[in-house]
Amino acid sequence: MKRLFYALLAACFLLVGFACTQTSAPAESSNAAPLPAGQSGVQDDVSQKNIVQVAVGSKDHKTLVAAVKAADLVDALSNAGPFTVFAPTDEAFSKLPKETLDNLMKPENKAALSNILEYHTYVGVIKTEQMRDGQKLNQVNLDNIVLGVKDGKVTVNGNAHILASVPCSNGIVHVIDAVLLPPEK
């Protein structure tokens, strides 16, 4: 009986080993663009959208999406999080001098752009009903923002107003009407 058991066990190992060494035939080529590597390449049309997918789907965040791409932060913001992102609208970006924005989008200024975008991101989820007047949040770039709450309205650093909040699979996006600039060091 032991011999039969060992023979069957050996046959199972051989079958598993054979199956693991087989390669599948190459997929038929399609006209679709290849998916990006990393978390942003995961395709899921059923689940709630993540922060990047929400921004990409917004008609008011084209500049923010371009900046996130230029700073190579798409995968980071597509990860599980949780994150709270204060997302300036295109109108908010238009308040910056055009030369400043154009300069930040250059590859040689990627570090400065990343610093600004990281200043808009908090690790954790903070809903507006959890925000308190004078509350400080330490952002991803390690600088603090200060929240103001008055009559149910929330401001960030005294000048950016939260216009809307969108829950996401990996956190929350608070749409704001100004770009947050980190303190100079």
Backbone as ProteinMPNN parsed JSONL, in Angstrom:
{"seq_chain_A": "MKRLFYALLAACFLLVGFACTQTSAPAESSNAAPLPAGQSGVQDDVSQKNIVQVAVGSKDHKTLVAAVKAADLVDALSNAGPFTVFAPTDEAFSKLPKETLDNLMKPENKAALSNILEYHTYVGVIKTEQMRDGQKLNQVNLDNIVLGVKDGKVTVNGNAHILASVPCSNGIVHVIDAVLLPPEK", "coords_chain_A": {"N_chain_A": [[0.804, -1.185, 0.0], [1.986, 1.209, 0.768], [3.816, 1.561, -1.29], [2.143, 2.04, -3.505], [0.946, 4.44, -2.698], [3.249, 6.148, -2.63], [3.957, 6.021, -5.308], [1.738, 7.194, -6.567], [1.937, 9.733, -5.415], [4.426, 10.584, -6.458], [3.743, 10.628, -9.165], [1.874, 12.705, -9.156], [3.543, 14.907, -8.454], [5.179, 14.941, -10.711], [3.307, 15.58, -12.715], [2.456, 18.121, -11.824], [4.889, 19.502, -11.908], [5.406, 19.305, -14.669], [3.245, 20.797, -15.685], [3.835, 23.305, -14.674], [6.087, 24.032, -16.079], [5.275, 24.468, -18.62], [4.668, 26.781, -21.208], [2.445, 29.294, -22.192], [0.885, 29.881, -25.346], [1.829, 32.693, -27.338], [-0.104, 35.625, -26.851], [-2.643, 36.766, -29.053], [-1.931, 39.519, -31.11], [-3.105, 42.805, -30.54], [-4.767, 45.884, -31.262], [-4.794, 47.454, -29.093], [-3.312, 49.637, -26.708], [-0.393, 48.861, -24.797], [-0.714, 47.928, -21.353], [0.274, 49.993, -18.6], [3.088, 49.31, -16.476], [3.062, 48.236, -13.032], [0.924, 49.284, -10.26], [-0.945, 51.017, -11.414], [-1.5, 49.83, -13.8], [-3.313, 47.838, -13.391], [-6.339, 46.534, -14.374], [-9.619, 47.173, -13.672], [-12.877, 47.213, -13.883], [-15.028, 47.098, -12.259], [-14.874, 47.58, -9.472], [-14.89, 50.265, -6.994], [-13.548, 53.391, -8.039], [-10.049, 54.321, -7.904], [-7.957, 56.932, -6.493], [-6.424, 58.109, -8.6], [-7.869, 57.27, -10.863], [-10.296, 58.575, -10.42], [-9.474, 61.258, -10.629], [-8.548, 61.289, -13.299], [-10.947, 60.859, -14.6], [-12.247, 63.233, -14.193], [-13.397, 66.302, -15.466], [-12.376, 68.633, -14.545], [-9.795, 68.406, -13.639], [-7.542, 68.193, -15.306], [-4.998, 69.427, -15.455], [-3.891, 68.712, -12.986], [-3.77, 65.912, -13.298], [-1.94, 65.747, -15.426], [0.301, 66.787, -14.11], [0.702, 64.874, -12.073], [1.378, 62.698, -13.644], [3.741, 63.715, -14.858], [5.369, 63.869, -12.641], [5.76, 61.257, -12.069], [4.023, 59.901, -10.27], [1.797, 58.344, -10.525], [1.554, 55.519, -10.073], [2.09, 55.438, -7.309], [-0.098, 56.847, -6.208], [-2.078, 55.174, -6.988], [-1.894, 52.977, -5.468], [-2.83, 50.971, -2.557], [-3.133, 52.716, -0.368], [-4.369, 54.027, 2.696], [-5.219, 57.262, 1.341], [-5.53, 60.822, 1.635], [-6.28, 63.215, -0.593], [-5.803, 66.496, -1.529], [-7.12, 68.078, -4.052], [-6.369, 70.329, -6.433], [-8.311, 72.275, -8.701], [-8.418, 72.774, -12.296], [-8.872, 75.467, -12.701], [-7.816, 76.481, -10.335], [-5.094, 75.936, -10.724], [-4.719, 77.673, -12.841], [-4.457, 80.101, -11.639], [-1.864, 80.318, -10.889], [1.254, 81.749, -12.001], [1.785, 81.358, -15.48], [4.348, 80.748, -16.433], [5.536, 79.635, -14.172], [4.112, 77.243, -13.754], [4.597, 75.947, -16.223], [7.371, 75.681, -16.009], [7.617, 73.991, -13.777], [6.666, 71.619, -14.851], [8.682, 70.633, -16.386], [11.088, 68.051, -17.056], [13.528, 68.318, -15.612], [12.734, 69.549, -13.315], [11.365, 67.811, -11.765], [11.626, 66.923, -9.084], [10.893, 69.19, -7.564], [8.253, 69.511, -8.432], [7.175, 67.081, -7.549], [7.453, 67.457, -4.785], [5.594, 69.515, -4.341], [3.194, 68.233, -5.136], [3.168, 66.123, -3.289], [2.749, 67.593, -1.036], [0.094, 67.977, -1.171], [-0.979, 65.643, -0.327], [-2.034, 63.355, 2.11], [-1.328, 60.694, 4.311], [-3.669, 58.491, 5.098], [-7.189, 58.633, 5.861], [-9.112, 61.447, 5.949], [-12.097, 62.719, 6.551], [-14.365, 65.428, 5.837], [-16.102, 65.89, 7.986], [-14.564, 65.058, 10.083], [-12.64, 66.925, 10.372], [-11.042, 69.558, 12.136], [-10.985, 72.887, 13.43], [-7.927, 74.53, 13.16], [-6.506, 72.198, 13.075], [-3.629, 70.298, 12.353], [-2.096, 68.651, 9.655], [0.286, 66.309, 8.805], [1.868, 66.126, 5.87], [2.702, 64.053, 2.954], [5.163, 65.006, 2.013], [6.343, 65.74, 4.325], [5.835, 68.252, 5.395], [3.57, 70.439, 7.142], [0.036, 71.013, 6.777], [-2.584, 73.319, 7.574], [-5.789, 73.107, 8.806], [-8.836, 74.879, 8.57], [-11.926, 75.447, 10.105], [-15.043, 76.757, 9.827], [-18.303, 77.62, 10.434], [-19.096, 75.215, 9.249], [-17.703, 75.157, 6.882], [-14.691, 74.298, 5.212], [-11.3, 75.227, 5.162], [-8.015, 75.15, 3.737], [-4.859, 75.828, 4.839], [-5.708, 78.427, 5.146], [-6.523, 79.606, 2.727], [-7.373, 77.909, 0.614], [-10.343, 76.436, -0.362], [-12.468, 73.711, 0.413], [-14.299, 72.274, -2.04], [-15.735, 70.05, -2.815], [-16.067, 66.556, -1.981], [-14.817, 63.358, -2.713], [-15.257, 60.033, -2.229], [-12.983, 57.308, -2.54], [-11.597, 54.149, -3.687], [-9.15, 53.869, -2.48], [-8.967, 55.856, -0.593], [-9.73, 59.301, -0.143], [-10.736, 62.119, -2.081], [-10.441, 65.533, -1.85], [-11.722, 68.189, -3.409], [-10.231, 71.206, -4.214], [-9.945, 74.834, -4.366], [-7.549, 76.152, -4.774], [-3.996, 76.069, -5.291], [-1.809, 74.383, -3.191], [1.102, 75.531, -1.74], [4.159, 74.396, -0.579], [5.879, 75.37, 2.473], [8.735, 77.491, 2.212], [12.103, 76.347, 2.532]], "CA_chain_A": [[0.0, 0.0, 0.0], [2.88, 2.359, 0.804], [4.395, 1.737, -2.627], [1.12, 2.654, -4.346], [0.839, 5.826, -2.255], [4.422, 6.885, -3.097], [3.889, 6.077, -6.774], [0.752, 8.227, -6.899], [2.517, 11.016, -5.005], [5.448, 10.915, -7.452], [3.046, 10.979, -10.41], [1.309, 14.051, -8.958], [4.644, 15.868, -8.536], [5.599, 15.017, -12.113], [2.28, 16.321, -13.448], [2.53, 19.53, -11.411], [6.136, 20.039, -12.466], [5.238, 19.445, -16.119], [2.309, 21.892, -15.929], [4.481, 24.577, -14.335], [7.126, 24.376, -17.052], [4.662, 24.756, -19.911], [4.391, 28.19, -21.449], [1.282, 29.451, -23.055], [1.161, 30.463, -26.661], [1.74, 34.148, -27.251], [-1.43, 36.172, -27.093], [-2.787, 37.417, -30.341], [-1.692, 40.956, -30.992], [-4.289, 43.64, -30.7], [-4.447, 47.29, -31.498], [-4.84, 48.156, -27.811], [-2.024, 50.053, -26.164], [-0.01, 48.014, -23.668], [-1.006, 48.491, -20.038], [1.478, 50.399, -17.878], [3.527, 48.417, -15.403], [2.756, 48.761, -11.704], [-0.458, 49.262, -9.791], [-1.818, 51.757, -12.329], [-1.819, 48.973, -14.933], [-4.358, 46.88, -13.047], [-7.6, 46.935, -14.979], [-10.751, 46.735, -12.866], [-14.004, 48.068, -14.244], [-16.138, 46.776, -11.377], [-14.695, 48.171, -8.146], [-14.875, 51.718, -6.862], [-12.338, 53.952, -8.634], [-9.036, 54.831, -6.987], [-7.744, 58.381, -6.569], [-5.97, 58.486, -9.943], [-8.98, 57.067, -11.797], [-11.254, 59.657, -10.19], [-8.899, 62.483, -11.21], [-8.538, 61.141, -14.759], [-12.331, 60.973, -15.06], [-12.782, 64.564, -13.9], [-13.126, 67.327, -16.48], [-11.795, 69.793, -13.861], [-8.478, 68.089, -13.074], [-6.601, 67.842, -16.387], [-3.659, 69.901, -15.087], [-3.424, 67.863, -11.889], [-3.426, 64.603, -13.866], [-0.688, 65.937, -16.174], [1.37, 66.977, -13.126], [0.937, 63.574, -11.421], [2.117, 61.894, -14.635], [5.079, 64.288, -15.022], [6.131, 63.585, -11.419], [5.803, 59.792, -11.922], [3.331, 59.539, -9.034], [0.566, 57.616, -10.848], [1.521, 54.249, -9.35], [2.027, 55.69, -5.865], [-1.461, 57.244, -5.857], [-2.98, 54.074, -7.355], [-1.717, 51.93, -4.465], [-3.921, 50.767, -1.609], [-3.324, 53.846, 0.528], [-5.327, 55.055, 2.3], [-4.716, 58.622, 1.147], [-6.407, 61.975, 1.473], [-5.653, 64.101, -1.564], [-6.413, 67.804, -1.747], [-6.949, 68.141, -5.505], [-6.701, 71.623, -7.035], [-8.961, 72.256, -10.012], [-7.687, 73.46, -13.367], [-9.006, 76.902, -12.421], [-6.852, 76.789, -9.27], [-3.769, 75.983, -11.354], [-4.632, 78.843, -13.725], [-4.105, 81.265, -10.812], [-0.395, 80.38, -10.826], [1.84, 82.302, -13.225], [1.951, 80.316, -16.495], [5.763, 80.344, -16.49], [5.811, 78.79, -13.019], [3.554, 75.921, -14.023], [5.373, 75.369, -17.334], [8.691, 75.345, -15.488], [7.482, 72.826, -12.9], [6.359, 70.423, -15.637], [9.886, 70.182, -17.087], [11.711, 66.889, -16.398], [14.587, 68.691, -14.67], [12.114, 70.072, -12.094], [10.512, 66.729, -11.258], [11.696, 66.891, -7.615], [10.09, 70.308, -7.046], [6.855, 69.18, -8.723], [6.811, 65.998, -6.626], [7.32, 68.061, -3.463], [4.316, 70.235, -4.307], [2.103, 67.256, -5.169], [3.188, 65.399, -2.018], [2.192, 68.515, -0.055], [-1.35, 67.861, -1.321], [-1.353, 64.265, -0.004], [-1.922, 62.907, 3.494], [-1.494, 59.243, 4.442], [-4.818, 58.259, 5.96], [-8.421, 59.224, 5.339], [-9.704, 62.481, 6.79], [-13.34, 63.235, 5.975], [-14.601, 66.807, 6.286], [-16.733, 65.9, 9.313], [-13.524, 64.775, 11.08], [-11.701, 68.044, 10.397], [-11.232, 70.509, 13.233], [-10.327, 74.173, 13.245], [-6.564, 74.557, 13.671], [-5.895, 70.868, 12.964], [-2.465, 70.196, 11.467], [-1.878, 67.351, 9.034], [1.63, 66.153, 8.26], [1.698, 65.623, 4.516], [3.698, 63.092, 2.48], [6.468, 65.66, 1.887], [6.734, 65.999, 5.719], [5.414, 69.586, 5.822], [2.202, 70.45, 7.661], [-1.006, 71.95, 6.36], [-3.455, 73.658, 8.697], [-7.19, 73.158, 8.409], [-9.697, 75.836, 9.243], [-13.335, 75.087, 10.006], [-15.905, 77.829, 10.327], [-19.67, 77.475, 9.93], [-19.192, 74.019, 8.423], [-16.852, 75.29, 5.685], [-13.313, 73.936, 5.522], [-10.229, 75.817, 4.363], [-6.69, 74.562, 3.913], [-3.851, 76.901, 4.901], [-6.355, 79.734, 5.169], [-6.977, 80.175, 1.457], [-7.988, 76.917, -0.273], [-11.626, 75.963, 0.144], [-12.901, 72.396, -0.074], [-15.513, 72.456, -2.835], [-16.44, 68.764, -2.872], [-15.274, 65.414, -1.527], [-15.162, 62.152, -3.462], [-14.649, 58.821, -1.677], [-12.318, 56.449, -3.532], [-11.253, 52.834, -3.144], [-7.92, 53.96, -1.69], [-8.945, 57.073, 0.208], [-10.711, 60.341, -0.445], [-10.252, 63.303, -2.791], [-11.117, 66.785, -1.535], [-11.508, 69.15, -4.491], [-9.958, 72.527, -3.633], [-9.917, 75.927, -5.337], [-6.235, 76.804, -4.797], [-2.846, 75.171, -5.223], [-1.083, 74.503, -1.921], [2.539, 75.609, -1.936], [4.837, 74.097, 0.685], [6.71, 76.464, 2.987], [10.133, 77.472, 1.736], [13.024, 75.858, 3.552]], "C_chain_A": [[0.859, 1.266, 0.0], [3.462, 2.626, -0.569], [3.412, 2.428, -3.56], [0.964, 4.134, -3.993], [2.003, 6.666, -2.785], [4.434, 7.011, -4.614], [2.903, 7.152, -7.217], [1.282, 9.62, -6.558], [3.572, 11.478, -6.013], [4.807, 11.324, -8.769], [2.442, 12.377, -10.312], [2.394, 15.116, -9.073], [5.112, 16.042, -9.975], [4.598, 15.816, -12.932], [2.322, 17.808, -13.106], [3.782, 20.172, -11.997], [6.035, 20.253, -13.957], [4.335, 20.635, -16.442], [2.966, 23.239, -15.67], [5.534, 24.987, -15.355], [6.561, 24.697, -18.416], [4.431, 26.253, -20.036], [3.202, 28.277, -22.373], [1.71, 30.082, -24.364], [1.049, 31.97, -26.543], [0.333, 34.621, -27.593], [-1.464, 36.831, -28.457], [-2.587, 38.909, -30.159], [-2.996, 41.695, -31.216], [-3.824, 45.064, -30.94], [-4.448, 48.09, -30.21], [-3.433, 48.487, -27.342], [-1.672, 49.152, -24.989], [-0.326, 48.716, -22.348], [0.294, 48.901, -19.361], [1.817, 49.374, -16.805], [3.149, 49.039, -14.069], [1.272, 48.752, -11.412], [-1.399, 49.972, -10.746], [-2.215, 50.928, -13.537], [-2.894, 47.953, -14.639], [-5.675, 47.394, -13.607], [-8.741, 46.324, -14.187], [-11.895, 47.695, -13.141], [-15.205, 47.881, -13.314], [-16.049, 47.527, -10.05], [-14.801, 49.689, -8.189], [-13.543, 52.233, -7.403], [-11.362, 54.421, -7.561], [-8.832, 56.323, -7.244], [-7.345, 58.829, -7.975], [-7.115, 58.348, -10.944], [-10.045, 58.151, -11.64], [-10.745, 60.945, -10.83], [-8.918, 62.433, -12.736], [-9.948, 61.324, -15.325], [-12.953, 62.34, -14.841], [-12.407, 65.553, -14.998], [-12.41, 68.537, -15.871], [-10.389, 69.555, -13.328], [-7.453, 67.661, -14.119], [-5.169, 68.245, -16.025], [-3.074, 69.044, -13.975], [-2.988, 66.496, -12.416], [-2.106, 64.702, -14.633], [0.494, 66.077, -15.211], [1.714, 65.657, -12.431], [1.716, 62.656, -12.362], [3.549, 62.393, -14.766], [5.969, 63.983, -13.818], [6.279, 62.082, -11.17], [5.166, 59.331, -10.616], [2.049, 58.741, -9.277], [0.483, 56.318, -10.058], [1.389, 54.461, -7.851], [0.599, 56.019, -5.433], [-2.505, 56.212, -6.269], [-2.901, 52.944, -6.335], [-2.833, 51.957, -3.428], [-4.174, 51.945, -0.677], [-3.508, 53.379, 1.956], [-4.691, 56.443, 2.236], [-5.866, 59.619, 1.209], [-5.67, 62.911, 0.543], [-6.479, 65.37, -1.677], [-6.105, 68.15, -3.198], [-7.357, 69.49, -6.074], [-7.339, 71.445, -8.414], [-8.059, 72.927, -11.049], [-7.734, 74.974, -13.151], [-8.029, 77.34, -11.332], [-5.445, 76.877, -9.847], [-3.617, 77.217, -12.24], [-4.302, 80.118, -12.956], [-2.594, 81.402, -10.634], [0.116, 81.058, -12.092], [2.133, 81.156, -14.216], [3.396, 79.826, -16.561], [6.117, 79.397, -15.348], [5.334, 77.371, -13.281], [4.325, 75.227, -15.146], [6.743, 74.895, -16.861], [8.647, 74.086, -14.615], [7.272, 71.525, -13.686], [7.569, 69.897, -16.413], [10.533, 69.024, -16.324], [12.778, 67.259, -15.368], [14.039, 69.256, -13.353], [11.162, 69.07, -11.457], [10.49, 66.695, -9.723], [10.838, 68.002, -7.003], [8.6, 70.046, -7.266], [6.359, 68.091, -7.768], [6.591, 66.548, -5.226], [5.974, 68.778, -3.329], [3.151, 69.253, -4.283], [2.031, 66.456, -3.864], [2.645, 66.268, -0.882], [0.659, 68.512, -0.104], [-1.873, 66.501, -0.851], [-1.036, 63.929, 1.446], [-2.115, 61.391, 3.508], [-2.535, 58.987, 5.525], [-6.028, 58.914, 5.329], [-8.966, 60.199, 6.361], [-10.924, 63.024, 6.046], [-13.593, 64.622, 6.545], [-15.238, 66.849, 7.677], [-15.748, 65.563, 10.434], [-12.547, 65.94, 11.252], [-12.073, 69.034, 11.486], [-10.45, 71.787, 12.945], [-8.951, 74.144, 13.908], [-5.836, 73.225, 13.579], [-4.743, 70.89, 11.959], [-2.375, 68.769, 10.947], [-0.476, 67.326, 8.452], [1.518, 65.435, 6.922], [2.837, 64.678, 4.115], [5.08, 63.721, 2.354], [7.032, 66.088, 3.242], [6.511, 67.434, 6.182], [3.963, 69.508, 6.277], [1.312, 71.404, 6.892], [-1.853, 72.209, 7.594], [-4.872, 73.811, 8.168], [-7.914, 74.223, 9.219], [-11.142, 75.406, 9.047], [-14.157, 76.199, 10.634], [-17.253, 77.69, 9.635], [-19.799, 76.301, 8.952], [-18.366, 74.048, 7.148], [-15.408, 75.03, 6.087], [-12.364, 74.656, 4.578], [-8.93, 75.085, 4.68], [-5.685, 75.696, 3.808], [-4.47, 78.286, 4.744], [-6.852, 80.265, 3.854], [-7.625, 79.185, 0.5], [-9.26, 76.393, 0.384], [-11.926, 74.582, -0.426], [-14.258, 72.585, -0.738], [-16.38, 71.203, -2.86], [-15.5, 67.689, -2.358], [-15.774, 64.165, -2.242], [-14.475, 60.956, -2.813], [-14.102, 57.948, -2.801], [-11.984, 55.12, -2.871], [-10.024, 52.888, -2.252], [-7.818, 55.275, -0.91], [-10.062, 58.021, -0.156], [-10.019, 61.492, -1.165], [-11.103, 64.479, -2.337], [-10.744, 67.767, -2.64], [-11.33, 70.524, -3.856], [-9.778, 73.567, -4.74], [-8.609, 76.709, -5.354], [-5.154, 75.732, -4.743], [-2.131, 75.44, -3.908], [0.413, 74.518, -2.209], [3.239, 75.377, -0.608], [5.665, 75.286, 1.158], [8.139, 76.337, 2.462], [11.032, 77.073, 2.878], [14.339, 76.568, 3.471]], "O_chain_A": [[0.535, 2.256, -0.657], [3.591, 3.78, -0.977], [3.803, 3.309, -4.327], [0.863, 4.981, -4.88], [1.794, 7.754, -3.321], [4.884, 8.028, -5.142], [3.189, 7.929, -8.128], [1.095, 10.568, -7.321], [3.598, 12.652, -6.38], [5.27, 12.26, -9.42], [2.492, 13.146, -11.272], [2.18, 16.134, -9.731], [5.406, 17.155, -10.409], [4.991, 16.641, -13.757], [2.233, 18.656, -13.994], [3.719, 21.282, -12.527], [6.517, 21.26, -14.474], [4.621, 21.397, -17.366], [2.686, 24.211, -16.371], [5.84, 26.172, -15.481], [7.294, 25.157, -19.291], [4.041, 26.911, -19.071], [2.996, 27.419, -23.232], [2.755, 30.725, -24.462], [0.265, 32.476, -25.741], [-0.324, 34.095, -28.492], [-0.471, 37.371, -28.945], [-3.026, 39.488, -29.165], [-3.863, 41.264, -31.976], [-2.641, 45.385, -30.831], [-4.137, 49.281, -30.223], [-2.491, 47.722, -27.55], [-2.562, 48.721, -24.256], [-0.219, 49.938, -22.239], [1.314, 48.231, -19.527], [0.946, 48.668, -16.297], [2.938, 50.249, -13.989], [0.467, 48.277, -12.212], [-2.553, 49.565, -10.879], [-3.166, 51.277, -14.235], [-3.35, 47.263, -15.551], [-6.077, 48.529, -13.353], [-8.826, 45.104, -14.045], [-11.886, 48.841, -12.691], [-16.273, 48.442, -13.556], [-17.052, 48.051, -9.565], [-14.802, 50.308, -9.253], [-12.515, 51.575, -7.24], [-11.755, 54.852, -6.477], [-9.474, 56.898, -8.122], [-7.872, 59.819, -8.482], [-7.307, 59.226, -11.786], [-10.629, 58.593, -12.629], [-11.503, 61.645, -11.502], [-9.263, 63.418, -13.39], [-10.116, 61.884, -16.408], [-14.083, 62.577, -15.268], [-11.249, 65.632, -15.41], [-11.891, 69.377, -16.606], [-9.842, 70.413, -12.634], [-6.582, 66.841, -13.827], [-4.233, 67.483, -16.265], [-1.896, 68.69, -14.014], [-1.943, 65.983, -12.016], [-1.248, 63.829, -14.501], [1.57, 65.541, -15.473], [2.889, 65.355, -12.225], [2.606, 61.925, -11.928], [4.481, 61.589, -14.785], [7.184, 63.853, -13.961], [6.863, 61.679, -10.164], [5.71, 58.466, -9.93], [1.295, 58.486, -8.338], [-0.542, 56.037, -9.438], [0.648, 53.734, -7.189], [0.134, 55.526, -4.406], [-3.683, 56.353, -5.94], [-3.747, 52.05, -6.335], [-3.673, 52.857, -3.427], [-5.305, 52.155, -0.24], [-2.861, 52.421, 2.381], [-3.755, 56.752, 2.974], [-7.01, 59.303, 0.881], [-4.563, 63.355, 0.848], [-7.691, 65.326, -1.891], [-4.967, 68.475, -3.537], [-8.547, 69.78, -6.19], [-6.947, 70.57, -9.186], [-7.064, 73.565, -10.706], [-6.75, 75.672, -13.392], [-7.477, 78.438, -11.395], [-4.686, 77.783, -9.504], [-2.516, 77.751, -12.377], [-3.906, 81.115, -13.56], [-2.101, 82.471, -10.273], [-0.515, 80.958, -13.145], [2.666, 80.117, -13.829], [3.642, 78.631, -16.727], [6.902, 78.466, -15.529], [6.07, 76.41, -13.056], [4.667, 74.05, -15.031], [7.215, 73.834, -17.268], [9.524, 73.226, -14.702], [7.662, 70.453, -13.225], [7.493, 68.835, -17.03], [10.529, 69.011, -15.094], [12.913, 66.576, -14.353], [14.787, 69.422, -12.39], [10.265, 69.443, -10.702], [9.437, 66.461, -9.129], [10.131, 67.766, -6.023], [7.781, 70.326, -6.391], [5.249, 68.178, -7.244], [5.644, 66.151, -4.547], [5.3, 68.65, -2.307], [2.219, 69.42, -3.497], [0.937, 66.147, -3.39], [2.142, 65.749, 0.114], [0.007, 68.992, 0.823], [-3.068, 66.227, -0.958], [0.063, 64.178, 1.941], [-2.97, 60.866, 2.795], [-2.303, 59.238, 6.708], [-5.899, 59.669, 4.365], [-9.249, 59.828, 7.5], [-10.788, 63.706, 5.03], [-13.09, 64.955, 7.618], [-14.942, 67.749, 8.463], [-16.06, 65.76, 11.608], [-11.726, 65.937, 12.169], [-13.247, 69.313, 11.728], [-9.4, 71.766, 12.303], [-8.826, 73.779, 15.077], [-4.671, 73.13, 13.965], [-4.87, 71.43, 10.86], [-2.552, 67.807, 11.694], [-0.095, 68.218, 7.694], [1.117, 64.273, 6.861], [3.814, 64.526, 4.849], [6.081, 63.037, 2.566], [8.082, 66.727, 3.302], [6.96, 67.798, 7.268], [3.216, 68.625, 5.854], [1.751, 72.453, 6.42], [-1.846, 71.424, 8.542], [-5.121, 74.545, 7.212], [-7.631, 74.431, 10.399], [-11.537, 75.039, 7.94], [-13.992, 76.537, 11.806], [-17.334, 77.647, 8.408], [-20.519, 76.385, 7.957], [-18.333, 73.063, 6.409], [-14.951, 75.468, 7.142], [-12.579, 74.699, 3.367], [-8.773, 74.485, 5.744], [-5.659, 76.432, 2.821], [-3.817, 79.21, 4.26], [-7.545, 81.283, 3.834], [-8.382, 79.612, -0.372], [-9.249, 75.962, 1.537], [-11.67, 74.315, -1.6], [-15.23, 72.994, -0.103], [-17.607, 71.286, -2.92], [-14.286, 67.885, -2.304], [-16.978, 63.937, -2.365], [-13.248, 60.863, -2.836], [-14.691, 57.863, -3.879], [-12.076, 54.981, -1.652], [-9.865, 52.05, -1.364], [-6.721, 55.744, -0.606], [-11.188, 57.61, -0.439], [-8.859, 61.799, -0.892], [-12.33, 64.438, -2.424], [-9.577, 68.131, -2.784], [-12.162, 70.962, -3.062], [-9.497, 73.23, -5.891], [-8.56, 77.815, -5.891], [-5.366, 74.637, -4.222], [-1.878, 76.592, -3.555], [0.928, 73.606, -2.856], [2.961, 76.064, 0.376], [6.101, 76.109, 0.353], [8.67, 75.239, 2.293], [10.779, 77.402, 4.037], [15.243, 76.284, 4.257]]}, "name": "protein", "num_of_chains": 1, "seq": "MKRLFYALLAACFLLVGFACTQTSAPAESSNAAPLPAGQSGVQDDVSQKNIVQVAVGSKDHKTLVAAVKAADLVDALSNAGPFTVFAPTDEAFSKLPKETLDNLMKPENKAALSNILEYHTYVGVIKTEQMRDGQKLNQVNLDNIVLGVKDGKVTVNGNAHILASVPCSNGIVHVIDAVLLPPEK"}
